[in-house]
Amino acid sequence: MFFRALTNKNIPDEDRSKLGLFCSLLGIFLNTILCIGKFFAGSLSSSISIQADAFNNLTDAVSSLVTLFGFKLAGQKADKQHPFGHGRIEYVSGLIVSIFILFMGFDLSKSSFEKIISPVQTENSTISLYILGASLLVKLFLAFCYRRIGKAIDSSALCAAGTDSLSDCAASFSVFAGLLLQEYFYISVDGYIGLLVSVLIFISGIKALNETISPLLGQLPTAEFVKEVEDIVMSYENIIGIHDFICHDYGPGRHIISLHAEVPAEQNLLSMHDTIDNIERTLSERLHCDTVIHMDPVMINDEKTCQLRDQVTSIVKSIDSSLSIHDFRIVEGPTHTNLIFDIVVPFDAKLKDEIVIEKVYQTIKELNAHYYPVMKIDHSHIM
């Protein structure tokens, strides 16, 4: 199963937790061995940089331990208190790890500053060079495994661990280079190398913190995921367009999405309802997500409605090219005609919502005083 995951991205859901647990155990074992070996070498040579690199491996071992518990708890089935499952525990475990890494980086930076201010002569040993060389190979192996399997099972925790392992390679190489400089050029940079390693640890902690906080706060779905959903929905007959796409992330591989699908108003209601049911079923089978789709009837054969929709679209685009409209319909009365529609305003739009409403209202009234715009502002929840 492990070797299949290295070459195959289509991993069954039942194997996901097993692979996560295996990678966590592998990380705990290898990082613990590296930590012990480097700490021995650092103590033997009185090198703060090697000891810092040893503590770096210790943080990785603890990270793998927390990730192990995260996968174990996240794999629990949904229950009465948590109907959407426990998948977000993976993100919480990642948050705990990132905070631990930051504290470790800060503590090591203090030790390195002390070594710079009050340097102590280090003693090079062949065994230290061998240990650091072996560490580079082990960390490259872990980085490869973490990233390949992390992508295969869609685990941000393992992908982050893979990135962290690559930064560890840079740290170990810096320590290795420092030993060579002292051995052959008699240049003592031990404290500076230790400081560099602590900075790398701190940077990896910041990255891990960001990668776990974002999904907990509610980040945007990936552009690839949105494209897959759009392609599936739009592949069905009589689906004109989609909007109001919202994706809720309850842990890796656990998404609940909702969207509005525009359908011809002239179509039979029961027939379109059957189509929507088929779309929801397809999304569940292919993307493993629960979906709720709302039908929006659109007049596509009424000439006046189509003409007014095009005019209002042009008006909105003239105000800001990033704006768009949907759910356009008209209600004609004896004294005025209501133009009812939603305006989609991106979060990074330059104009405030109330300014957009005012400008669109004034421009439509100039077009025809008998038109009365009934507008609602929408904000897109996708890229």
Helices and strands as residue ranges (DSSP letters): H 2-7, H 13-45, H 48-74, H 89-117, H 126-152, H 156-185, H 190-217, H 223-234, E 241-249, E 255-264, H 269-287, E 289-298, H 303-319, E 324-332, E 337-344, H 353-367, E 371-378
